Amino acid sequence: MEDKKVLENFVNTIEKKDDGCYVRLPWKEIPVKPPDNRAIALRRLMSVWTSLQRDKDLLEKYNDIFQEQLRSNIIEKVTDEKKPVEDKIHYLPHQAVLTPQKNTTRIRIVFDASAHYEYSPSLMMHYIEDQ
């Protein structure tokens, strides 16, 4: 990754607010609209849901992680009132990563910015690329 550009982006776009610090993502120079990937995200959600239904304890822990991220403003619910005017909404599909041998983090959430439709770019394709 172009470390200098990423660091420059970080320094130039950091905003300090009462509820925390915000940094803009390092988009490529030419602005492009991320593809609509709602169907991919919903399919992934259904897959995760089906998997975790087999173990209610893991499903509850997975939900607890999301609830904590909501409380900490790491993630937010997107409602019709909150949708941006530019329609730049791209959902991050996620999946459960299980490590049953660990006592503290048996389950964690991994967001997948590289998920995409065939012949369509992923969200990662819109960031500063490796040189």
N, CA, C and O of each residue as an XYZ file, in Angstrom:
524
protein
N       0.845     -1.182      0.000
C       0.000      0.000      0.000
C       0.887      1.241      0.000
O       1.995      1.219      0.536
N       0.417      2.274     -0.577
C       1.174      3.520     -0.613
C       1.110      4.154      0.771
O       0.220      4.953      1.063
N       2.070      3.783      1.617
C       2.045      4.201      3.010
C       1.982      5.712      3.185
O       1.263      6.207      4.053
N       2.733      6.449      2.366
C       2.749      7.909      2.500
C       1.374      8.502      2.220
O       0.919      9.388      2.942
N       0.711      8.012      1.169
C      -0.621      8.526      0.835
C      -1.628      8.200      1.929
O      -2.470      9.027      2.276
N      -1.535      6.997      2.463
C      -2.463      6.590      3.516
C      -2.246      7.440      4.763
O      -3.211      7.908      5.366
N      -0.989      7.644      5.155
C      -0.686      8.468      6.323
C      -1.127      9.908      6.095
O      -1.688     10.542      6.989
N      -0.874     10.417      4.904
C      -1.292     11.778      4.562
C      -2.819     11.905      4.636
O      -3.341     12.885      5.168
N      -3.514     10.928      4.111
C      -4.975     10.907      4.184
C      -5.433     10.927      5.642
O      -6.354     11.660      6.002
N      -4.787     10.121      6.469
C      -5.135     10.051      7.887
C      -4.952     11.411      8.560
O      -5.855     11.902      9.237
N      -3.789     12.008      8.370
C      -3.477     13.294      9.004
C      -4.411     14.397      8.510
O      -4.869     15.222      9.301
N      -4.696     14.416      7.209
C      -5.505     15.491      6.623
C      -7.001     15.355      6.853
O      -7.732     16.339      6.743
N      -7.466     14.168      7.168
C      -8.917     13.990      7.277
C      -9.402     13.674      8.684
O     -10.605     13.514      8.890
N      -8.506     13.581      9.652
C      -8.951     13.242     11.002
C      -9.807     14.369     11.572
O      -9.441     15.543     11.515
N     -10.935     13.987     12.113
C     -11.838     14.940     12.755
C     -12.057     14.488     14.187
O     -12.419     13.338     14.437
N     -11.837     15.396     15.126
C     -12.076     15.075     16.531
C     -13.424     15.649     16.925
O     -13.668     16.849     16.794
N     -14.297     14.775     17.411
C     -15.630     15.181     17.854
C     -15.820     14.717     19.286
O     -14.996     13.979     19.826
N     -16.910     15.156     19.895
C     -17.173     14.784     21.282
C     -17.241     13.273     21.491
O     -16.833     12.765     22.536
N     -17.755     12.565     20.497
C     -17.944     11.122     20.666
C     -16.805     10.282     20.089
O     -16.916      9.057     20.045
N     -15.721     10.906     19.649
C     -14.591     10.137     19.150
C     -13.899     10.801     17.982
O     -14.183     11.952     17.650
N     -12.991     10.074     17.360
C     -12.242     10.573     16.210
C     -12.723      9.866     14.950
O     -13.064      8.683     14.980
N     -12.747     10.600     13.849
C     -13.208     10.072     12.572
C     -12.149     10.325     11.514
O     -11.546     11.397     11.473
N     -11.923      9.327     10.651
C     -10.963      9.436      9.558
C     -11.652      8.957      8.293
O     -12.347      7.942      8.303
N     -11.460      9.683      7.210
C     -12.041      9.263      5.929
C     -11.261      8.084      5.371
O     -10.064      7.946      5.621
N     -11.936      7.248      4.626
C     -11.295      6.100      4.003
C     -10.417      6.562      2.841
O     -10.738      7.551      2.183
N      -9.320      5.860      2.582
C      -8.389      6.288      1.525
C      -8.855      5.889      0.123
O      -8.317      4.959     -0.478
N      -9.861      6.602     -0.390
C     -10.390      6.305     -1.722
C      -9.369      6.639     -2.796
O      -8.490      7.475     -2.590
N      -9.489      5.986     -3.936
C      -8.643      6.304     -5.081
C      -8.980      7.710     -5.564
O     -10.023      8.265     -5.217
N      -8.090      8.276     -6.365
C      -8.259      9.647     -6.857
C      -9.563      9.849     -7.615
O     -10.259     10.840     -7.392
N      -9.901      8.928     -8.504
C     -11.113      9.075     -9.308
C     -12.291      8.552     -8.497
O     -12.366      7.355     -8.219
N     -13.212      9.436     -8.113
C     -14.322      8.952     -7.290
C     -15.252      8.050     -8.101
O     -15.685      8.400     -9.199
N     -15.539      6.906     -7.542
C     -16.469      5.978     -8.175
C     -17.491      5.545     -7.136
O     -17.188      5.452     -5.946
N     -18.678      5.288     -7.591
C     -19.718      4.840     -6.677
C     -19.528      3.347     -6.411
O     -19.481      2.554     -7.352
N     -19.417      2.958     -5.145
C     -19.309      1.528     -4.860
C     -20.552      0.806     -5.378
O     -21.648      1.367     -5.357
N     -20.391     -0.414     -5.836
C     -21.536     -1.145     -6.363
C     -22.556     -1.471     -5.271
O     -22.204     -1.597     -4.099
N     -23.800     -1.604     -5.664
C     -24.857     -1.998     -4.736
C     -24.681     -3.484     -4.442
O     -24.841     -4.323     -5.328
N     -24.358     -3.795     -3.220
C     -24.090     -5.188     -2.871
C     -25.032     -5.706     -1.790
O     -24.698     -6.648     -1.072
N     -26.194     -5.101     -1.674
C     -27.137     -5.489     -0.623
C     -27.471     -6.980     -0.691
O     -27.551     -7.641      0.344
N     -27.663     -7.509     -1.890
C     -28.020     -8.926     -2.037
C     -26.907     -9.840     -1.517
O     -27.182    -10.853     -0.873
N     -25.656     -9.481     -1.796
C     -24.528    -10.280     -1.292
C     -24.521    -10.264      0.231
O     -24.371    -11.306      0.869
N     -24.683     -9.074      0.811
C     -24.661     -8.944      2.267
C     -25.807     -9.730      2.904
O     -25.616    -10.383      3.930
N     -26.989     -9.671      2.304
C     -28.127    -10.422      2.851
C     -27.908    -11.930      2.738
O     -28.238    -12.677      3.659
N     -27.353    -12.376      1.614
C     -27.058    -13.804      1.457
C     -26.055    -14.270      2.512
O     -26.207    -15.344      3.094
N     -25.031    -13.453      2.750
C     -24.029    -13.806      3.757
C     -24.669    -13.835      5.140
O     -24.395    -14.734      5.935
N     -25.522    -12.851      5.427
C     -26.211    -12.816      6.716
C     -27.039    -14.083      6.922
O     -27.014    -14.673      8.001
N     -27.767    -14.496      5.898
C     -28.582    -15.709      6.007
C     -27.706    -16.942      6.231
O     -28.085    -17.848      6.973
N     -26.554    -16.975      5.600
C     -25.629    -18.089      5.783
C     -25.103    -18.138      7.217
O     -25.056    -19.200      7.838
N     -24.709    -16.970      7.733
C     -24.225    -16.886      9.117
C     -25.341    -17.283     10.074
O     -25.121    -18.046     11.015
N     -26.533    -16.763      9.832
C     -27.692    -17.059     10.680
C     -27.954    -18.566     10.719
O     -28.155    -19.138     11.790
N     -27.951    -19.202      9.549
C     -28.203    -20.644      9.467
C     -27.139    -21.423     10.243
O     -27.462    -22.361     10.972
N     -25.879    -21.037     10.086
C     -24.785    -21.707     10.802
C     -24.918    -21.566     12.306
O     -24.789    -22.539     13.049
N     -25.177    -20.341     12.745
C     -25.201    -20.084     14.187
C     -26.474    -20.587     14.858
O     -26.515    -20.699     16.084
N     -27.502    -20.890     14.090
C     -28.728    -21.454     14.664
C     -28.449    -22.804     15.327
O     -29.183    -23.219     16.224
N     -27.406    -23.477     14.894
C     -27.060    -24.790     15.453
C     -26.504    -24.685     16.867
O     -26.526    -25.659     17.618
N     -26.001    -23.493     17.234
C     -25.424    -23.290     18.566
C     -25.921    -21.950     19.102
O     -25.348    -20.899     18.812
N     -26.991    -22.004     19.883
C     -27.636    -20.778     20.384
C     -26.672    -19.922     21.205
O     -26.776    -18.695     21.200
N     -25.733    -20.563     21.909
C     -24.760    -19.814     22.708
C     -23.874    -18.948     21.807
O     -23.621    -17.783     22.111
N     -23.406    -19.529     20.695
C     -22.582    -18.758     19.752
C     -23.396    -17.654     19.088
O     -22.893    -16.550     18.881
N     -24.648    -17.945     18.754
C     -25.521    -16.930     18.154
C     -25.695    -15.752     19.111
O     -25.649    -14.593     18.699
N     -25.895    -16.059     20.381
C     -26.048    -14.999     21.388
C     -24.762    -14.181     21.523
O     -24.816    -12.955     21.624
N     -23.621    -14.844     21.524
C     -22.339    -14.128     21.621
C     -22.111    -13.244     20.381
O     -21.622    -12.120     20.494
N     -22.469    -13.762     19.213
C     -22.339    -12.997     17.965
C     -23.189    -11.734     18.044
O     -22.735    -10.644     17.697
N     -24.414    -11.893     18.501
C     -25.308    -10.747     18.677
C     -24.749     -9.771     19.713
O     -24.818     -8.557     19.522
N     -24.200    -10.292     20.799
C     -23.616     -9.430     21.839
C     -22.489     -8.565     21.276
O     -22.352     -7.398     21.642
N     -21.684     -9.141     20.384
C     -20.590     -8.375     19.769
C     -21.166     -7.206     18.973
O     -20.680     -6.080     19.075
N     -22.203     -7.477     18.181
C     -22.830     -6.401     17.407
C     -23.440     -5.345     18.322
O     -23.310     -4.150     18.055
N     -24.097     -5.762     19.383
C     -24.708     -4.802     20.300
C     -23.646     -3.912     20.943
O     -23.853     -2.710     21.105
N     -22.511     -4.505     21.309
C     -21.413     -3.723     21.885
C     -20.847     -2.748     20.847
O     -20.522     -1.610     21.186
N     -20.729     -3.177     19.602
C     -20.236     -2.285     18.552
C     -21.221     -1.147     18.290
O     -20.801     -0.027     17.999
N     -22.509     -1.414     18.388
C     -23.514     -0.346     18.259
C     -23.377      0.657     19.397
O     -23.365      1.867     19.168
N     -23.275      0.148     20.631
C     -23.132      1.037     21.802
C     -21.861      1.879     21.713
O     -21.844      3.030     22.148
N     -20.803      1.305     21.153
C     -19.512      1.998     21.052
C     -19.399      2.853     19.790
O     -18.350      3.445     19.538
N     -20.468      2.923     18.999
C     -20.487      3.689     17.744
C     -19.441      3.213     16.740
O     -18.943      3.999     15.935
N     -19.114      1.938     16.792
C     -18.216      1.356     15.795
C     -19.009      1.079     14.527
O     -18.511      1.265     13.417
N     -20.243      0.634     14.702
C     -21.162      0.401     13.589
C     -22.431      1.190     13.864
O     -22.652      1.654     14.983
N     -23.260      1.339     12.847
C     -24.533      2.019     13.038
C     -25.603      1.362     12.191
O     -25.317      0.767     11.152
N     -26.837      1.478     12.649
C     -27.962      0.986     11.868
C     -28.243      2.001     10.774
O     -28.229      3.207     11.018
N     -28.496      1.515      9.581
C     -28.844      2.400      8.477
C     -30.354      2.327      8.294
O     -30.898      1.307      7.870
N     -31.012      3.424      8.622
C     -32.458      3.504      8.443
C     -32.732      4.381      7.226
O     -31.823      5.030      6.707
N     -33.977      4.401      6.774
C     -34.319      5.248      5.625
C     -34.011      6.712      5.909
O     -33.627      7.451      5.002
N     -34.174      7.141      7.163
C     -33.895      8.539      7.517
C     -32.400      8.850      7.474
O     -32.019      9.999      7.250
N     -31.556      7.853      7.684
C     -30.109      8.063      7.735
C     -29.415      7.851      6.394
O     -28.222      8.130      6.271
N     -30.135      7.366      5.391
C     -29.492      7.092      4.110
C     -28.919      8.382      3.527
O     -29.607      9.403      3.499
N     -27.678      8.349      3.064
C     -27.086      9.543      2.466
C     -27.803      9.932      1.176
O     -28.338      9.086      0.460
N     -27.797     11.220      0.906
C     -28.456     11.735     -0.292
C     -27.816     11.159     -1.552
O     -28.509     10.861     -2.524
N     -26.499     11.005     -1.533
C     -25.790     10.521     -2.723
C     -26.001      9.038     -2.969
O     -25.497      8.509     -3.960
N     -26.715      8.360     -2.114
C     -26.923      6.912     -2.234
C     -25.611      6.132     -2.240
O     -25.498      5.121     -2.934
N     -24.639      6.579     -1.490
C     -23.376      5.847     -1.398
C     -23.446      4.888     -0.217
O     -22.784      5.081      0.803
N     -24.245      3.872     -0.374
C     -24.351      2.861      0.669
C     -23.764      1.573      0.128
O     -24.150      1.092     -0.938
N     -22.845      1.035      0.864
C     -22.254     -0.249      0.510
C     -22.226     -1.052      1.799
O     -21.641     -0.618      2.792
N     -22.834     -2.183      1.789
C     -22.911     -3.012      2.986
C     -21.674     -3.893      3.081
O     -21.174     -4.393      2.073
N     -21.187     -4.076      4.299
C     -20.044     -4.954      4.508
C     -20.549     -6.322      4.953
O     -20.994     -6.484      6.089
N     -20.480     -7.299      4.064
C     -20.850     -8.646      4.489
C     -19.931     -9.073      5.638
O     -18.789     -8.624      5.734
N     -20.434     -9.925      6.484
C     -19.619    -10.382      7.609
C     -19.794    -11.874      7.793
O     -20.712    -12.491      7.253
N     -18.890    -12.428      8.566
C     -18.990    -13.844      8.875
C     -18.428    -14.095     10.261
O     -17.669    -13.293     10.805
N     -18.817    -15.216     10.809
C     -18.317    -15.622     12.116
C     -17.033    -16.413     11.921
O     -16.959    -17.306     11.078
N     -16.032    -16.076     12.705
C     -14.806    -16.865     12.728
C     -14.749    -17.512     14.100
O     -14.729    -16.834     15.127
N     -14.724    -18.828     14.096
C     -14.765    -19.586     15.344
C     -13.383    -20.096     15.708
O     -12.664    -20.639     14.869
N     -13.022    -19.913     16.968
C     -11.788    -20.475     17.509
C     -12.153    -21.139     18.835
O     -11.922    -20.568     19.901
N     -12.724    -22.344     18.772
C     -13.232    -23.005     19.976
C     -12.163    -23.301     21.019
O     -12.479    -23.446     22.200
N     -10.900    -23.392     20.599
C      -9.831    -23.683     21.555
C      -9.517    -22.492     22.463
O      -8.867    -22.661     23.495
N      -9.968    -21.298     22.093
C      -9.714    -20.110     22.916
C     -10.843    -19.918     23.917
O     -12.014    -20.111     23.591
N     -10.486    -19.540     25.127
C     -11.499    -19.308     26.159
C     -12.102    -17.916     26.075
O     -13.274    -17.727     26.400
N     -11.310    -16.935     25.639
C     -11.784    -15.546     25.660
C     -12.507    -15.129     24.392
O     -13.520    -14.433     24.471
N     -12.024    -15.527     23.236
C     -12.650    -15.110     21.972
C     -12.976    -16.324     21.116
O     -12.332    -16.568     20.096
N     -13.981    -17.081     21.541
C     -14.376    -18.271     20.781
C     -14.994    -17.892     19.443
O     -14.950    -18.665     18.486
N     -15.570    -16.695     19.387
C     -16.213    -16.240     18.155
C     -15.883    -14.766     17.951
O     -15.856    -13.989     18.905
N     -15.638    -14.397     16.721
C     -15.438    -12.981     16.397
C     -16.056    -12.711     15.035
O     -16.320    -13.629     14.258
N     -16.278    -11.444     14.765
C     -16.896    -11.028     13.512
C     -15.808    -10.509     12.585
O     -14.971     -9.700     12.986
N     -15.826    -10.978     11.345
C     -14.892    -10.485     10.337
C     -15.714     -9.883      9.204
O     -16.553    -10.557      8.607
N     -15.465     -8.611      8.914
C     -16.143     -7.919      7.820
C     -15.344     -8.137      6.540
O     -14.113     -8.165      6.567
N     -16.043     -8.292      5.427
C     -15.418     -8.686      4.170
C     -15.610     -7.615      3.094
O     -16.614     -7.611      2.383
N     -14.635     -6.708      2.983
C     -14.704     -5.637      1.977
C     -14.279     -6.123      0.597
O     -14.305     -5.353     -0.362
N     -13.889     -7.388      0.484
C     -13.491     -7.903     -0.826
C     -14.590     -8.741     -1.489
O     -14.396     -9.243     -2.596
N     -15.734     -8.893     -0.828
C     -16.852     -9.629     -1.437
C     -17.392     -8.831     -2.624
O     -17.512     -7.607     -2.557
N     -17.716     -9.536     -3.711
C     -18.216     -8.830     -4.900
C     -18.948     -9.792     -5.827
O     -18.804    -11.012     -5.737
N     -19.735     -9.206     -6.716
C     -20.379     -9.982     -7.771
C     -19.338    -10.303     -8.832
O     -18.327     -9.610     -8.944
N     -19.579    -11.342     -9.602
C     -18.690    -11.674    -10.709
C     -18.658    -10.496    -11.690
O     -19.698     -9.925    -12.017
N     -17.485    -10.147    -12.145
C     -17.260     -9.042    -13.095
C     -17.609     -7.671    -12.515
O     -17.858     -6.728    -13.266
N     -17.629     -7.555    -11.217
C     -17.922     -6.284    -10.563
C     -16.858     -6.048     -9.498
O     -16.435     -6.998     -8.840
N     -16.413     -4.801     -9.312
C     -15.364     -4.555     -8.326
C     -15.881     -4.671     -6.893
O     -17.060     -4.442     -6.621
N     -14.990     -5.024     -6.002
C     -15.319     -5.044     -4.578
C     -15.074     -3.655     -3.998
O     -14.523     -2.785     -4.672
N     -15.478     -3.454     -2.769
C     -15.218     -2.177     -2.104
C     -13.712     -1.924     -2.010
O     -13.266     -0.784     -2.140
N     -12.935     -2.972     -1.787
C     -11.479     -2.826     -1.689
C     -10.868     -2.271     -2.971
O      -9.826     -1.617     -2.928
N     -11.500     -2.524     -4.098
C     -10.985     -2.031     -5.380
C     -11.073     -0.506     -5.480
O     -10.469      0.090     -6.372
N     -11.810      0.121     -4.583
C     -11.981      1.571     -4.618
C     -10.988      2.308     -3.709
O     -11.001      3.537     -3.631
N     -10.138      1.550     -3.032
C      -9.148      2.159     -2.151
C      -7.817      2.312     -2.865
O      -7.603      1.756     -3.942
N      -6.931      3.073     -2.248
C      -5.574      3.219     -2.778
C      -4.985      1.821     -2.885
O      -5.038      1.038     -1.937
N      -4.430      1.522     -4.037
C      -3.948      0.166     -4.267
C      -2.461      0.037     -4.006
O      -1.730      1.024     -3.939
N      -2.032     -1.217     -3.859
C      -0.606     -1.509     -3.694
C       0.158     -1.074     -4.942
O      -0.355     -1.171     -6.057
N       1.340     -0.614     -4.755
C       2.179     -0.195     -5.887
C       3.338     -1.151     -6.037
O       4.167     -0.981     -6.931
